[in-house]
Amino acid sequence: LDWWHADRYCEQRFAQLLFEPQDSEQASFSKLLQSHHIRGSVWLNERDGVLHKPKWRRDHIVPVLVFRDKTDTKYVKVLSDFPALPAVTACAHLQWDTRTQEIATIFSYAVPTFFNEFQLRGFVDEEGFVRFALIVHGHHSPYLPVFRADGQWHHFCVTWQQENGTWSIYADGKRRASASGLCAVGLSAPQAIYSQGTFIIGQDQDSLGGTFTEKESFSGNITDLHIWQKVLGAEQIEKVRSCWVVEQDLVFGWSSNALEVESTVQEVTAQFLCPGPVEECRVFEVGSGGFSYASCLQSLPFICRYRKDAYWQLKKAQLESSHSLISRVNMLAERTVIPENVFISDAQDMNLSVALGALDVLATVLRKRETPVLESSDLLAVLQLLKQVSDVEVQEGEELEMLEPLGQYYVEVTELILGEQNIETWSSISQVIKGPMAVVELCNRMVSHLAPLLTAGRTKVTIQHRNVGLRRVMVKNMWFGYGSLQRCLSGAGSSAVFQDVAASDGGQKYLSTTVGTAVISSTLLSDYQEISTSVRYRLQHRVQVPWGGAWMVISMFFLCFLVHVSPDAGGMWSTAGCSVVTSLPDSTACFCNHTTNFAVLLQVYEMQQRTTKEELTLQTLTFIGCGVSFCALIVTFILFLAVGVPKSERTTVHKNLIFALAAAEALLMFSELAKTNQVVCFTITAFLHLFFMAAFSWMLVEGLLLWSKVVAVNMSEDRRMKFYYVTGWGLPVVIVGVTLATSFNKYVADNHCWLNVQTNVIWAFVGPVLFILAVNTFVLFRVVMVTVSSARRRSKMLTPNSSLENQIGIQIWATAKPILVLLPVLGLTWVCGVLVHLSIIWAYVFIVLNSLQ
C-alpha cells in the first residue's frame, strides 16, 4: 500500500507503522525480514512529524475545455463581472499541447481603455520546458520556465499586486518565478487592474472581446480556473492544487454555467485525479539495513507494530470472546462486516454504500441485544468498524443522500457503546484504547464527511441520538451528553481524567476529579481546513458530589478543561489556554484561546487525611476534653448555687451559658451511641443544634453585657435581662424550629448524629455562629482599647516617674489580661475550628482550648 493507506491500515487495527530500529538492531532486523521473504523497502513511521493526507484526495469530476489545434475562432468567455483588482491570483489545471512551439495565450483580460490589461502567455522552448510570461497594463514579464512539456496535467497559479508591482508564477505547488516592478512606471505606483472587462480563455484580444489570431491561440486542455481578488499564499495555493476551493475573495469559480463556450470548443466532463502531496516518506532498506526516502504515494510492503501490553490484551480479548455479536452482525448482513480476528483481515477501503449497510446492521444488533454489556472483543470490533467508516473517502458522483443516515447510524452506535454499563469493558481494554475520549476523535473525522450536504439553501446539518450529536456549519460542533461519555470518564478504572495539582492549596486531600458537564468539541473550518480561534462557552453543571461524613470539610473547584485527543491514546485533560470567566452554582462560563474538545471538571478536596492512630488520638482527646469541661461546668454551676454568689446580671448570664454548654457537651459525648437508632439520633441532633446555638447565643449576650459596661446604654437592668433571655434562648428555638420545618427530611447526616453537611442545613448553625464570633471580636477589640487606655492613665497617676520599660510592661499586661480572660467567655476560641482542615495541629489546639472554656 502507499504510506497513507498503510498508516491507516495499522491504525484501524490498534497498531502503528514500524518505527525505525536502533542502530545495533538494524542488521539482525534486516535478516529477520528476509527470513520472512520480505525484500526491498518497507515503510517506517514518522517520529518527528505526522504526515497529514489531504482530505478528499480523490477523483475530481469537472468540466474540461478542449482546445484542439490552434485556430482564430475557438474561445471561451467568462460570464462574470470583474471588480477593480488591486491584487489578483489566477489558478488552473493545464495540459499543454506539445505539437507546437509557438506562443499561446492561456487567458486574456481586456478593458475598453487597454486590451492587454491582464494576460498569461506561454510557449515550449528548445529544451522542452513550458515558459510563462505575465502581462499587466501592457507591461511584459520575461518568459521563464515553469514545468516540462510532457503532455501531463500541471497546476499553475499567477499572482500580481498593485503594491510595488510584485508578481509570482507557481507550478505544481512550487514557486518558479517572482519579481517586483511589473507595470511600475518611474516613481509612480502601478494602478489596479481595471474593472468591468472581458475575460477570454484561449485567445489574445486585439479588440474588446474579439479580433483573435491563430498563431497566438491556445492548444491543449484547461480546467478548474479560479480567480481571486487577492494574492494567495503558498499554503493556500497548495490547497487549491489539491482541488480545494478558497472561498474568501473569490471573483470567479469554475463552473459550466458561468462560461460562454464557442461551438467548436469541445466541453467534456472528465474524471480528474487531483494532485497528491509531494512529501517523501522514510523507508527501511531490508537488504542493506539502511534508511532512505520514497514517494509517499508509492506502493510498498509495511509492518504493523503493537506494544506488548496492547498485543497481549488484544490476544486475551480474542481468546475469551464468544463472538456472539460479530456472528450476529455478519449473519444479518449475509457477508463478513466485522472479521472475527482483529489481526487478520483484508486491506480494503470502504465506500459510502458499504459503510452505510455495515452501520445499519451493527446498530440493529446493538439495539436488540439481550445483555447490554459488551464483551471486550465486541467493543474492539465496533471501534475497528467505526475507524474504517470514519476513514471513508467520499467520491464525487456518489449518492450524497446516504451521508445523513450514515451520520445518524454512526451517532447511534457511538451512544450505545458509551453506555454506563460498559465502563468496566472500557477499563478492560485500557492498554489498547486509553479511554472513551478516542471516540471523540473518530466522531470528529466523521463530521467532515457531512460537508457536501451543505448548500446555499441548507446551511446547517444536525444529527442527534439521545446524548450524542453532530452539528456541521461553518463551525463543526459535537456534544456528548452527561449520560454517556462522562460516566465512562468518571468511572472506575478510567485513566482519562487526572488531578490538576495547581487547583489544590496543598492543605487538602484530593478526593476526585469528575466530569461535571457535557463534553463538547468545537472546530472552526475555513476552506474545509481547520483553523484555531478563541471561543467562549457556558456549560450547565450536572454532577453528583462524592460527599463524605458529616464532619468532612469539602471544597470544590470548577475548572475549564480541554482535552488533547488522539485515536487509541485516549487523551489528556489540560487547563492550558483556558480560564474561568464566571462560575455560578448551576453553570460555569469559560474562555479558551483556541478550539478543541471542552468540558468543565469538578475537583473535590477533603481535609487532610489522618492516620488511624491520629483519629484515635483525636477521639480520645475530644472525649477527655468534653468530660473535663463538663465536670468543670457542673462544679462551677453548683458553686454559683451553693456558695451564695450575689445575684447580678453577670452571674445570671454565666449560669445560662454554663447550663447550655454542659448540656451540649453531654449530648456530644454520647451522640455516637445513638446513631444506630434513627429516631433517637434525630432527637439528639435537634437538641445538639438547640444547645450549641444557645451556648453561642449566651456568648453573644456575654459580649453585649461587656459592651454595656464600656458604653453607656439607656436601658434599665430589668429590660436588659428580658432582652438577654430572648436572645439566649428565644433565638436558638426560632432557628432550630425554622430549620426543622423547612428541611425535615434533609436535617440529619448519614453517618453521624449531627446536621447534614451535604445540604444547606449546616448553615443554620454555621451562619449564626460566624455572625456571633464577628460581633464578639469587635466587642473584645473595643474592651481591650478601653482597658489599655485606663491602664495608661492609672500608671501616670500612680507612678509618674516610672521608666519607659515599666510603662510598656504595664500596657502589655493590660492588653493580654482581658484577651486571656475574655477569649473563652466570648467563644472566640472556636475560630480555631475554621483552621482544622489545614493541619492536625490546629485540631489539637481546638480541642484543648475548648476543653478549657
N, C-alpha and C positions, 0 to 999 in steps of 0.2 A: 504494500500500500504506500501512498505518498505519506509524508511526515504527518500531515494534518489528520488523515484517517487512521493512521497507526496510533497517534496520540489519543484520538477519540476512542478507538477500539479498546485500548488498555484502560482508559478512564471509566468506560462503561462496565468493565469487569473488575472494578475496585482496585486497579493496579496502576502502575506508571511505566512509561518507557524506560528502558535500561539506562542507568546512569553510567557515566564514564568510569571504567575500572581504575584502581590505583596502579601506579607505575609498576609496583612489584607483582601485580596480578595479571598484567596485560598478556604476557606470553602464555601462561597457563590457561587463561580465559580463552585466548585465541584457539588453543589446542582443543579445549572443551567444545567450542562451537564447531570446529572442523570434524570432531568425532560424531557430531550430530548432522553431518553433511551440510553445514552452513558455510557458504563461501562468499567472498566479495565484501560488500559494505553492509553494515547494519545500523539502523537509526539509533541515535542517542538522545536522551532527554537534554533540554536546555537548562543548565544550572543557573546561569546569570540572569536570564530574562525569559519571559514567556512569549512565545510566538503566537500572535492572535490572528487566526484565519479571518479574513474579511467576511462578515456575514453575507450570505446570499452571493457567494462567488458561484455563478450559475450560468446556464444557458439563458441568454437575454434575447427575447423575441422583439425585434424592432423593424421599422420600415427602412429599407436601404435604397438609396438613389443610385442608379446605374447609368453612368455617362459612358456609353460605348462609342469609342472613337472621338476624335476632335472635330467639332462642327461649329458653325456660327449660328446655329438655331437652338441647340439644346441648352436650357437653363431652368432653374427653379427659383421662384421668387418667394421670399419670406413675408408672410402676411402679418406684420407686427408693426405697431407704432413705436419708433425708437425715440427715446428722450435724448437730451444732450448727455454726452458721455465724457465726464472729466477723467474717468478711468474705465477700462474695458478689459474683459477676458473673453476669448472665444475658444472653445474646445470642440473636438470632433474625433471620430474614428475614421481612418482613411486607408484605402487600398489603392496604391499608385499603379497606373498602367506603365509598365516598363518598356513598351514597344517604341516609345518616342522620347527624345531628349530635349524637345522644345519647351519653352516656358509655358506654364499653365497657371491659370487663375483659379485658386480654390474658391474664394469668395471675393466680392467687391461691394462696397457700400458707397453710394453716391448721393450728394445733395444738390439742389439747384445751383448753388454757387461754386461747387467743386465736385467734379466727377470722381477724382481719385482721393476721396476723403478717408477711406479706411479699406485696406486691401491686403490680401495674402496671396503671394505668388511663389512658384517653385519650379525646379527643373532637376533632371538627373544629370550629374556630372560624369566625367570620363571614368572616374574610379568607382562608379556605381552607387553613389550616395545621392539622396534627395536633398537639395538645398532650398531653404526657405528665405524669403525676404518680406519684410513688413513695410507697408506704405501707410503713412498718416499725413493728412493735409498735403499730399503730393510729395512728401519727403520720403526717401527710399533708404531702408537699411541695407547693408551688404548681404549678398546671398551666402548663407552659412549652412554647412551640412547638419542634418538633424536625424536622419535614420537611413538605413540601407534600402535600396530599391530592390527588394526581394519578392515582391508580389504578395507579401503578407499584410495582415491588418496591423496598423500602427495608430497609436493615440497621440494627438498633438494638442497643445494649448499655446496661444499667443496672448500676451498681456501688454498693455500700454497705459501710462498715466500722465496726466497733464503736468504734474509737478516734475520739473527737470526733464520731461520727455523720456522717462525711463521705460524701457521695453525689455521683454524676455520671450524666448521661444523654448517650450518644453516638448520633449518627445518621449513617449513610453515612460512617463513619470519622472524623467530626469531633465534638468535644465541644460540645454545645449548652447544657448547664446543669451547674452544680456549686455545692455549698454544704456547710456543716457544721451540726451540731446536730440532725440528724433523729433524733427519738425520745430526745434527751437531756433528762432531767427534772431541773431545778435544777442542783445541783453534782454529782449522781451520774452516773457514766458509764453509757452505754446497755448493755444486755445483748446477748449474742449471739442471733442468730435461733435459736429452739429446734429441737431435733431431733425425728425421728420424726413429721413432719407429713404432710399430704396436699397434693399439688401438682396443681392443676387448670388446664388450658388452656381459655380461652374463657368462664369463668364466675366470678362472685363467690360465695364460700362464706359463707352466713349460718349454716350449721352445718357440722360437720366432714364434708367430702366431699359436701355436698348443700345443699338449700334454695336453689335458684337463682332469679333473677328475670330476666324477658325484657328489661327496659329497661337492665340492666347487663351484658348478654351481649355477646360479641364477634361481629362480622360481617366476614368477609374471609378471607384465606388466610395461613397461617403455616407455616414450615418451618425446619429447621436450628436448633432450640432447643438450646442448651448452657448448662450451669450449672457454675460453678467455686466452690471454697471459698477464693477469694482475689480480690483486686482486680487485674484485668488492666491493664497499661499501654497507652498509646496505640499503640505498635508492635504489641503482641500483638492488640489489637482490630482493627487494620488487617489482620493476617494472618487472623483469624477472618472478617472481612468478605470476604476473597478465598477463602473455603472451605477454609482450613487449620484443623486442629484442634489446639489447645494441650492436650497430654495431661496436663501437670502439674496436680495438684489438681482434676482434672475429676470432678465429682459425678455429672453426667448428660450423656450424649452422645446425640444424635438418632438414634433407631432405632425402626422399626415394632414390633420385638419388645419394646420397653420401654414401650409405650403401650397403655392400655385405651381403645379408641375406641368411643364411643356409636354405635349403629347408624345414626342419621340424619346423623352427620358423615361427609362423603364423604372418602375417603382415596385420593389418586391419586399415581401415580409420574410426575413431570414432569421434563423436561429444563430444568434451571435454569441460566441463564448467570450465573456468578459475577461480581460487580462487578470492573472493571478498575482500574488505577491512576488517580489523579486528576492526575498530572503533566501539565504543558503543555510542549510541545517547541518549540524555536526553528525559525522558518521564514524563508526569504528571499523577499521580495515581488518578483517578476520585473518587474512594470510600474513600480513606484515606485523600485525599487532599495534599499529599506529592509528592516528586520527587524521581526518580530513573533512572537507565540506562537500556537499552535493546540493543540487537544486531541491528545494523542499517539495516540489511537485513530482519528483522522480519516484517511481515505484520501487521500493527496496524491502528486504526482509526486516523484521523487527522482533524484539523480545519484550514481553511484559514482566515487570519486576514487582514482586509482592514483598512487603515487610513480613518478617517471620510470624509475629504475633497475629497479624491480619490473616496471613495464609492459613495458619492452624485454626483460627476461629471460623474461617470460611469452610475449611475441611470438616470441622466439627458440626457446623450447621448442616452441611450436605449429608453427613453420616446419620445424624439424628432426625432428619426430615422424613415426614410421612408422604411428602409430595402431593398431598391431597388438593391443595389449592392449584398447584401447577397442572395437575392432571385434569381437574375440572375445567380450567381455562382452556387448555388445549383440546379437550373433548368437545366443549361447547363451540369453539372456533373451528373445529374439524381440521386443524392444522397445528403445527408447533408455533405457538405465540411466544411462550416462555420456555427456554431449554431447561431440562431438569438438572444439568450440570453447568454451574456458572463458569467453569474453567474452559469448557469445550462448547463452542458454538460458532456458526459461520460468520465471517466478516462481511456483512451486507448492510447497506443503508436502507432505511425505511422510506417509503414515500407517504404522502398525506393520507391516501386511502387505506393503506395497510395499518398506519398508526391509529387512525380513527376506529377501524374494526377491532384492533387489539385492545384499546382502552375501553371500548363499549363492552366487550366480553368481560374484561377484568373488573369493571365497575359493577356489572351484573352479578358476578360471582361474589365479590366482596360484600355487596348489599345483602345477599341472601345467605350468608354464612351462618351456620347454626351456632358456632362458637366464635365470637367476635375477636378473640385474642389471636393474633398472628404468630406462627412459628418464626424462628429466626430465618430459616431458609425462605419462607414465604415473603417476609419483609424485604430480604435481599433481592428476591426475584422481582418484586414490584418496583423496587428502586432501580434495578437494572433496566426494566422496561421504560420507566419514566425518563431515565437518562437517554435512552435511544430515541424516544419521542421528542424530547426537548432538543435533540440534535438534528431533527428532520430538516432538510433543506427544501423550502417551498419553491418549486419551479414555476416560472411564469407560464401561464396557459393551463395550470391545474385548476380544478373547480374550487374556487376560494370559499364557496358556501360551506365547505367541510371544516373550515377553520374554527368557526364559532362552536359547533358541537364538540370538536376536538378539545377546545379550551374548557368546555363545560365538563367533559369526562375527566380531563386532567385535574381540574379543581376538586371534583368529587372524589377521585381516587386519593388525592393528597389529604383531603379531610378524613377519609376513612382510615388511613394508616397513621394519622396523628391523634387518634382517639386515646383517651386516658388509659384505656385498658391495655394499650401496647407499650406502656412506659418500661416495663421490665424487658420486653423484647428489644427495645432500642438499647437498653443497657447491655444486653447480651451480645450485641454486635458492635460494641463501642470501639474495638480495635480496627474494625473495617470502616465504619461510619462514625465519626466523632460526635454525633448528635443530630437531632432532627433539624437543626438550622441548615443542614445541607439541602433540605427540601426547598428552602427559600431561594437558594441559588438556581435550583432546577426550575422553579416557577418563574424566576427572573428570565431565564433563557426562553421559556415557553411564551411569555408575554410578547416577546419580539416577533413571534410568528403572526400576531394579530394585526400587524401594520397594514397589510393590504386591505383590511376591512374598512380602514378609514378613508372617507371620501369627503368632498365638499359638503355633501348632504348629511353625512354621518361623522361627526367629529369626536364621538366618544363611544367606546365599547366597554361594557361592564359585564363580567361573568362572576357569579357567586353561587356557592353551595354551603349553606349553614355559616360556619365561622371563617371560611377561607374565600378569598375573591381576588380577581384581577381587574384592573382598570387601565386602559391604554388611551391616552390622549396625547397632547404634546409632552405631558408628564406621564411616565409609566409608574402606576401605583399598585401595590399589593398589600393586603392585610390578612393577618392570621388572628382570629378572634380568641378571646381568653379561654374558650373551651377546648382549643386544640393544641397549638404549639406550646403555650405557656405551661400546661400541666406536664408535658414531656420535659421541658427545660427545667422545671422546678422539682421534678420527681426524683425519687431515689436513684442514685447511680448516674445521674446526668452530670457530665463534666463540662457542659456548655456555658455554665454561669459561674463566675468567680468573684470572690470578695474584692471590692475596691478598697485597698488598705487606707487610702487617703481619707476615706469618709469617717474613719474611726478616730476618736480623740486619744486613743491609747489606754484609757482607763476603763474601757468597757469590753465585755466579752462579746465577740462576734457570734451571732446566733445563726443567721441565714441570709441568703440573697434569693429573692423570688421575683419572678416577672409580675409586675403589678398592673400591667395594662395589656392591650392588644399589641402585637408586633406588626409594624408597618415597614414597607420597603418603598422608597421613592427614588426614581431616576428621571432626570431631565434629558430629553432627546433633542438633538439638533442634526438634521440631515441623517436621521436614523443612527447617529452615533451618540454615545453617552457623553455628556458634559456635566461638570460639577458646579453647583451654585449653593448659596446659603439657603436655609429653609427654617421656618418657624412652624411648630406644630403643637397642638394640645391633645393630650390623651387622658381619657377617663380612667380613674383607679378602679381596679376590680381585684381585690386581694383579700385573703384570709390571713390575718397576722398570727403567727405561732406564739401566742402569749404563754407565759409560764404561770407560776403560782401567784398568790395574792401579794406576796412580799417582793416580787421581782420588779426591779427598776428597768423600764424598757425605754429605748429611744429609737426613732425611725428616721431613715434618710431616704427621701425620694430623689433619685438621681437619673439624669438623662443619659442614656447609653446608646451607643451604636455598636453594631456587630460586624466584624470583618468575616466574610464567609467564603469558603472555597469548597468545591464538591469533595465529599468524603472526610474533609478535615473538620467539619462541624462549625467552627467559628469561634471567635474570642470577643467577649464584651470589652468595651473601652469607653472612656468618657472624653477621649481626645476630640477637641474641636466643638464640644457640646457643653452647654451650660443651662442651668435652670433660670427661666425668666420669672415665672411666678409659680408658687406651689400652694394649692388650696386643698382642703380636706378630701375633695372628690376628684381633683384633676391636677395635672402638672403641665405647664407650658414650657417648652424647651426651644433653644436656638442652637442650630448647628451650622457650621460654616461650609458644609458640603452635604451632598445627598448620598444616602446609603440605606441600610436597614436600621430602624429605630425602635426603641421601647423605653418605658420608664420602669426601672427596677426598684424594689423596696428592699433596703438593707436594715435588718433588725439587730440591735445590740442589747445585751443584758449586763447587769452589774458583774463586776469581775468575778470569775469563777473561783470558788473556795474549795479547799480540800475537805474531806470528811472530818479530819481532825479539827480544822478551823471551825467548821459548822458546829461540831460537838462542843468546842470551847465556848463559842458564842451563845449556844443554847444554855449551857451551864451557867455562864456569867449572867445571862438575862434572868434565869430563874433565881439565882442567888441575889442579884441586884434588886429584882422586884420584891423578893422576900425581905431583904434588909430594909428596903424603902417602906414596904407595907408595915413592918414591925415598928419602924421609927415613927410613921404616921399615926399608928394606933396609940403608941405611948404618948406622943405629943397631944393627941386629941384627949386622952384620959387626963393628962396633966392639966390641960385647959379646964376640964370639968371639975377635977378633984382639988386642985390647989387653990382654986378661987381667984383666978386672974380677973382683975376688974373688967367689967363689961365695957366694950367700946366698939367703934366701927371696925378698927383694925383686927381685934380678936374675933369678931363675928365673921369677917371676910376670911381670916385664917382658918377658922373651923370649917367653913363651907368648902374651901379649897382642899383641906386635908381629907374631908369625907369623900369628895369627888375623886381625888387621886387614889385614895385607898381602895374604893370600890372598883375603879377601872383596873388597877394593878392586880387585885384579887381575881377578877374575871379573866384577865390576860394570862395569869399563871396557869389556870385550869381550862382555858379555852381549847387546847389541843385534845383534851379528853372527850370533848363534846362533838368533835367534827364527824363522828360516825352516825350521830343521830341528827337528822335533817331539821326537825322542829326545834330541838334544844340548841343546835348550832345557830339557827336563825335568831332565836331569842337572845342568846349570848351576844351575837353580833350587834343586834339592836341596842342592847344595854351597854356594850362596849362603846358603841358610837355615842350614846347619850352621855355616859360618864366621862369619856375623854373630851367630848365637846364641853361638858360642864366644867371640867378641870381647866380647860383653856379659857372658858368664859370668866371663871373666877380669877384666873391670872390677869385677864383684861381688867377685871374690877380692881385687882391689886394695883395695876398701873393707874387706873382712874383715881383711886384713893391717894396715891402718891402725888398725882397731879393736883389734886385738891389741896394738898398741904403746901405745894410750891406756888400755885397760882390761886388768887382769891376767887372763890366760887360762890355766887349768890344763891345758895340753895341750903335749906335747913337740913340738919343731920337726919331728921325723920324722913324727909322726902328723898334724900340721897340713898338711904338704906332700901327704900322701896324700889328705886331705880336699879340698885345693885342686885337685888333679888330677881327682878325681871330680866336683867342682863345675864346673871349667873345661871339661872335655872329655866327661865322662860324661853330665852333664845335657843338653847340646845333642844328643848322639847319641840319647838317650831321646826327647826332644821331637820331633826330626825323624823318628825311626823310628815313633813312635805316629801322627804326622800322616800319614805315607805309608800306614800300614796302614789307617787309618780313612777317609782322603779321597783315595785314589789317583787317582780319575777327576776330582776337582774341585781338584787341587793347583795347577795352573799357570794363570795368567791367559791370556786370549785373545791379547793383542797384545804382551805383554812376557814376558821370562824372569824371572818373579817370582811370588810367591804370589797366588792368586786372591782378589781383594778382594770379589768378588760372593758369596762364601760365607763360612762361619765359619773357613776355613783361615787367614786372615790373623791371627786371634787366637792362633794357635800361635807367632807371632812377637811381636805387639804386647803380648799379655798378660804374658809373662815380662819383656819389656823395661821395661814400666811398673813391674813389681814391683822390678826391679833398680835403676831410677832412683830409686824411692821409698826403698829401703834405703840407697843411696849418698848421697842427700840428707841423710838422718838422720846418717850417718857424718860427712859434711862439717860439718854443724852442730855435732856433738859435738867434732870435732877443732879447729874454729875457737874454740869456747868454751875448750878447754884451752889452746890457743896464746895466746889473749888473756890468760888468767889468768896463764900463765907469764911473758909479756912484762911484765905489770904488776908482778909480784913482782921480776923481774930489774931493772926500771927503778928501783924503790925501793931496791934493794940497791946498785946501781952509781952512780946519780945521785940521792941522796935530796933534794938541794936544787934539782932542775931545775924549770923553770917549768911552769905548767899547760898552756901551749900545746905544749911539748915532750912532755909525757906523753900528751896527746891524739894528737899526731902519731905517737908510738911505737905506741899502741894501734890507730890506723887502719892503719898498715903491718902490724902483727901480724895484723890481720883480713884485709887484702887479699892478703897474700903467700900464705897457704895456699889461699885461694879461687882465685887465678890459677893456682897450680901444680896443684891437685887437680881443678879442674873438668874438664879434658880427660882426666886419668888415670882419673877415676871415670865418664867418659862423660856427664856432666851437660849437655854442650853439645848433646846430642841432644834435649833438651827443646824447643829451637827448632823442631824438626821438627813439633811439635804445632801451632805457630803459623803454619806456612807458608801455609795456606789463607786467612789473614786479610789478608795483604799480600805483594806480591812482595819487599818489603824484607827480610822475615823469611827468604825463600828465599835471598837473597844472604848474609845473616848466617849462616844454617845451613851453607851451602857453605864459607864462609871459615873458620868455627870448626872444622868437622870436617876441613878440609884441614890444619889446624894440629895436629890431635890427636896 
